[in-house]
Amino acid sequence: MSDWRGNEFEIRLGDPGHGGFCVGRHEGRVVFVRHGLPGELVRAKVTEDRGGSFCRADAIEIIEPSPDRIPATCVVSGPGGAGCCDFSFAKPEAQRALKAKVVADQLRRIAGVERDIVVEPMPGDVAGPDGGIGGWRSRVRLAVDAAGRAGVHKLRSNEVLPDLRCPQAVDGALDGIADRSWTPGSDLIVAVDSEGTRHIVELAASPDDVRPDTPRGASRGRGQRPGRGRGGRDDRAAVRDHAAARKAATNAPREELLIEGTGRPVEIVADRRWELSPTGFWQAHRRAAQQYSDLVAEWADLKPGATAWDLYSGVGVFAARLAEQVGSTGRVEAVESSRSAVADGKSALADLPWLDLTVDKVERWVNSKAAVVQPDVVVLDPPRAGAGKEVIGAIADADPQRIIHIGCDPASFARDLGLYLDAGYTLAQLRAFDAFPGTHHVECVALLER
């Protein structure tokens, strides 16, 4: 089969796929096309072809536009650009419909769940004069190129685009950042807290052997494309090795330099105050922590004296709501692998001595507890990859009455739901939130019951 990279052709787009594209077919092959909407006829240019049954393309011309199309509100993420805003050219209600279909498809295909999905807008999100929803992201991570310019990564690449016009950031978050030079190869963490204070931290550059501008999918020192020609298998191994090295470098401890602010962002949820690290995890949407914690409290509905677990607890936002419900005669155990998050949580929640925050890997902790403790409710908000068989199996062994599971990736969320159903739980409620407007991302929250 010939390599289609660079080929252009007209194609009619079908349903959305998980990942910010629509699916079309051309000459018997599946084409994943970004920057288009279902039903549109577009001219597509192939950007990636690794052989096999599918390839990837950008819609470079819209021949027959959808009535849901608006002028793109993000100029950084068009064809050949960044991956920040997959659907900034669609009306907000159309974006939510696309996400709802993707979630429903993943639930049906992976978990065997047939369910109508409605993706809800986040409280306070209203389309602006340009037709899009912006100004929602309170935490931004930027890359710095070899010339010291801050920017965002090009889609499926480590190349840095020094353009900060993405509309996601809250007002004032990116002011002045493009006007100064930063340390080449570093990352910038920008956080605007609940009190409106901006904090900027520069993370030292990754090790020299993982260059920030090395394109993903490129084998350094080789002229061949991965998986093509002789030595293709070695090339693919080199790509995997590079990806693993980059991930390890990204996650490794890096020197932090405080540029602006106190370095201790203040966040307020349900009238409780946290001071925390700007480099630690916090919900991206400025209203998400409050929205999700309100829902957790509603669905948990714990009585005084009850027992609850909060897994992947971060600084304990959900654990605090659970602890307030169970009172001093109850018990809440929260588990988080980040030592700094647990330290920040303990400081904020010192008035709740019946809440215990523990530094541990969730997999290890839950296996040690499942045979000896039966919690009434378990809440978990795992990373994008999901909780997985080991964790969910141990939770099921502990036999809680209710489980509240939060997920930001429809595929891993559906896989986890399928595991709960196999363990004898039923899906009582499910809500989905448009917590990442303009993008393909969506947050789902499920209530499972015995």
N, C-alpha and C positions, 0 to 999 in steps of 0.2 A: 504494500500500500504506500502511495506517495505521501510525502510530507506536505500538508496543506498550509503550513505557516506562511502568512502573507497573502494567501488567496482571498479574493473578495467575491461575494455572490449575494443575490437577493434571497431572503428567507422569511417565511411567515412564522411568527413566534407563538408558542403554545403556553402551557401552564408554567408558573414559576417553580424553580427548583430550590432546594435548600442550599443557600450560599450566595444569594444576590444575583441570580441570573434567570432567564427564561429558556425553555427548552424548544428547540426546533430540529428539523431533519433536512439534510441535504445529501443527495446522492447516496441514500441508504445509511448515512451516519448520523448520530445524534450530535447536535451542536449546542453547547452551553453559551448563551449569548448574554452578555452584560449590556446595560444601558438601554434596554428595550422593555416593552410591556406586553402582556398577553394580547394576541390578536393583531399586533402591529406587523406590517411588512417593512423590513429594514434591509439596508445593505450592510453586511457583516464582513469584518476582516478577521481572519484567523490569527490569534495571538499565541496559541500553544497547541501543539499536536505531538503527542507521545505515541502515536499509533493506536491501534485498537479501534473500539467501536465509537469513540467520541473525541471531540476536540473542543477547544475554547475559543471564543471570538468576542469582539466588541462590535456593537452597532454603531457604525460611523456615519450613517445617514438614515433618517427616518422618512420612509417613502409614504406610508399610510399611518399617520399617528393615531394613537388611542385617544378617546375623549377624556381620559384620565390624565393625560400628559400636561405638564406645566413647564415653563422655562426652568431649567435646573437651578436650584438654589445653592449648589456647591460647585464652584468652578474648578476645584482641585481634583475631583474624582471622575472626570469624563474619560473617554477613551484614551488609553495610554497614561492615565493619571493614577491617583491614589485609590485605595480601597475603602476610604472612610465613609462615603455616602452612596450606597448602592442604588437608592431609589429617590434621590432628591428631586428628580424630574417628574414625580407622580404626586397627585393630590394626596394629602394625609389620609383621607378615608380609603383611597385606593391602595395606599401602602399597607394599611391595616388589613384590608381584604386579602392582599397577597400573602401577608404573614399568617393570617388565619388559615388559608388554604394549605400552606406549607406545614403548619403544625398539625392540621387534620390529616394530611397525607402521611406524615411521619408516624402519628399515632396509629393509623390504620395499618400501615405496612410493617411497622416494627413491633407494636404492642398488640395488634389485633383489636384496637379500640375504635369503634365507629362513633364519632361525636362531632356535633356542630360546634365550631369554635368562633368566638367573637373576641377580637383583640381590642382591648379598651384603651382609649387615650389616657395618659397620665394626668392627674388633677392639675389644672392650670395651664395645660398645653393648648395653645390657640394658634392657628395659622396666622402668619404675619401678612403684610401687604404683598409679599412676593409669592404667597401661596403655600409656603413651607413652614415647618416648625423648627426653630433654632433656639439657641441660648439655653440649652438644657443641661449640658455637660459641665460639671463642677470640677472634674479632675481630668487633666490632659497630659499625655506623655508624648514628648517630641523627640525626634532624633536630630543630631547635629552632623552636618556633612564635613568633608575634608577641608572646606574653606571656612568653617566656623559658623555656617548659617543654619538656623533652626528650621525644621520642616517636618514632613510626614513621609512615611515610606510609600514608594510606588507599589501598586498592587502586585502581590506575589514576587516581591523583590526586596532587597536590602538597600536599593538606591534611594537616596533622600531627595524629596522634592521640596525646595525651600520656598514654600507658598503656604501662608497661614490663613487663607481666606475661607477655610471650612466653617460653616455656620453653627457647628455643634456647641462650641464653648460659650459659657455664660458671659454676659457683658463684662468687659474689662480684663478677662482672663489672659488674653494674648497681647494686650496693649504694650507696645514698645519692644516686644521680643525680637521682631524682625530688624530692629534698628541697631542692634549691637552684635558683636562677635562673641561666640561661645567656644568652648574647648572642643576642637575637632574630635569626632568619634564619641563624644559624651551623649548622654540623654538628659532631657529636662523634664522634671515633674512639676506641673503647675496645678495648684489646688486653691480654689476659692471656697472658703468655709461658710458656715451658717451665719457668721457675723459679717460677711462680706470682705474679709481680709484675704489678700492674695499672698500665697506662699510659693516660692520658687526654689527648687533644689536641683543642683547639677550633679548627676551621677557620673563618676569618672569613666573614661573610655574602657571598652572591653579589651581583652588581651589582643595583641597585634596580629595573632594568627587567625583571628576571626574579624575580617575587615567589614566595617559597616556598610560599604558600598558594593559588596560582592552580591551579584544578582542571585536570588534563589533559583535553584535548578541549574546553575552553571557550575561546571567542574573547573576549579582553578588550575591553570597550567595546561589545559587541554583545549584543542580546537574543536573536538567533536561535541555534539549535543548529547546529553545523557540518553542512553538507551538506543543510540543510533550507531550503526556500523560496527566494525570490530571493536571489541573492548567495551560494548555498551553496558554489560553487566557490571564491569569495574567502574564505569562512570556513574551508574546508579548507586553503587556502594559509596563512591566518593561524595555524591550528593547527600546521602543519608548521614555519612560521617560528618560532613560540614554542618548539616542541620542540627545534629546532636551536639556538636561543639558549640554552635551558636546558642542553642538553648541553654547549655551548661554555663556559658559565659554570661548570658542574660540573667540567669537566676543566681549566679554567684554573688557573694557580698561585694559591693563596690563602694568606694569612698564617696561620701556625700559632702557637697559644699553648699551651705545655705546662702542663697543670693538675695532673697527678699522675704519679709515676714518674720515670724517668730520661729518657724519650723515646727510649731505645734498647732495645727488647725483645730478649731473648735467646731464640733458638730453637735446639734441639738435635735433629739428625737423624743417625742412624747414627753416634753418638758425635762428631759434628762440630758446632762451635758457631758460630752467626751472631749478630752484633749488627746490627740493622736498623731502618729507619724504621717507626714504627707506622702511617704513612699509606700505605706501599707495599703491594704485593700479598703475601699469604701465604694458604695454604689455610685455609678457614674452619673445617673440622673439626679438632679438636685432634690427631687421629691421622692425618690425611690425608697430610701430607708424608712421614711415615715409611712408610706403607702404599704410596704410589705409588712412592717411590724404591726400596723393596725390589723391587717388581714390575719397574720399569725395569731394575734391576741384573740381575734373573733373566733377563729376556727379551733384554737386550742381549748378555750372555754374551761380552763382548769378550776377545780374547787380547792379551797384551803386544805392543806395537808397532802396534796397530790405530789407526784414525782414526774419530772420532765427532763429530757435531754435536748441539748442544742449542739448539733455536730457541725463542724466547719464554722465555728461560732464567730470568728473574727474578734471584735472588741466586745461582743456580747449584747448587741442591740436587741435581738430576739430573746435572748436569755433574760434580759431585764424585764421584758413584758411578762414572760412566764413566771419569773420570781415574784413579781407583784401579785399575780393571781394566786399562787400557792401559799404565799405568806410564810411566816416564820415557822409554822408547823410542817411545811413542805420541804421539798428538795429539788434544786435544779442543778444539773451538771452540764457544763459547757466544755467543749474540746476544740482546740485550735493548735495547729502546728507552729504558728508564728509566735516566737517568744515576745516580740515587741507588742503584738496585738494583745496578747494575754496580759502583759504588764499594764497596757493602757486600759484594758477592760477592768482589771482589778482596782485600779485607781478610781475609775468612774463609778464602780458598783460596790464600793466599800461599805455602803449602808445596807447591803443585802447579804449578810453573812451566811444565809442558807443557800446562796448561789456559789458554786465552786467552779472556777475557770482553771482548766488544766492544759498544760503544754504537752501535746502528744500527737502522734499520727492517729487519725480517726480509725483506720483499719485495725491497729493494734489495740486501741482503747476499747472499741466496741466489742471486739472478740473477748476481751478479758471481763467485760461486764455482763454480756448477754445471758450467761447461765446463772447469774446471782442477783440480778436486779430486773424488775418488771416495771418499766416506766409507763405512766398513763399516756403520755404524748411524747413523740420524738419529732423534732424539727431539724431539717438539714438543708443546707444551701451549698452543695458541693461545687467544685470548679467546673469549668466548661465540659470536661471529659465525663462528668457524671460521677455517681457514687460507686457503681459497679456491683458485681455479684457478691464479693466477699462482704462488703459493708451491709448491703441490703439483706443478705442472708442472715447476718448476725442480728440486725435489727428485728427481722421477722422472728428469730429464735427468742428474742427478749419479749415478744408478744405484746407490744403496746396497743392500746385501744385505737389510737389515731396517730397517723403520720402526716406531717406537712412537709412536702418536698418542693423545693424551689430549683428551677433550672433555666439557664440562659441559652441553651442549645437544644432545638427541637429534637434532633436525632438522639442525643444522649439522654434527654429527658424521657423520650419514648422508650428507650431501652430500659431505663430504670423503672418506669411504670410497669412494663411487661414483667419485670422481676417481682415486683410487689404483687401483681395479679397472680402470678404463678405460685406465690407463697400464701395465697388465700385471702388477700385483701381485695376490697372493692373500691373503685374510684367513685367517691361520693360527690366531690366538687372539683372543678377546674376553672381557673381564670388565667387569662393571658393579657399582658400589658405591653403597650407600645412604649417601652422604656428607652428605646434608642431610635427616635424619629429620624427619618431620612436614610436609615440603614436597613439591612435585612434582619437584624437581630431582634429578638422578642423574648420577654421573660414570662415563664409559665409557673404557676403555683397550683399544686394538686393537694387535695385532702383525701387520704386513704383510710378506710375503716375496716375493722374485722366484722 
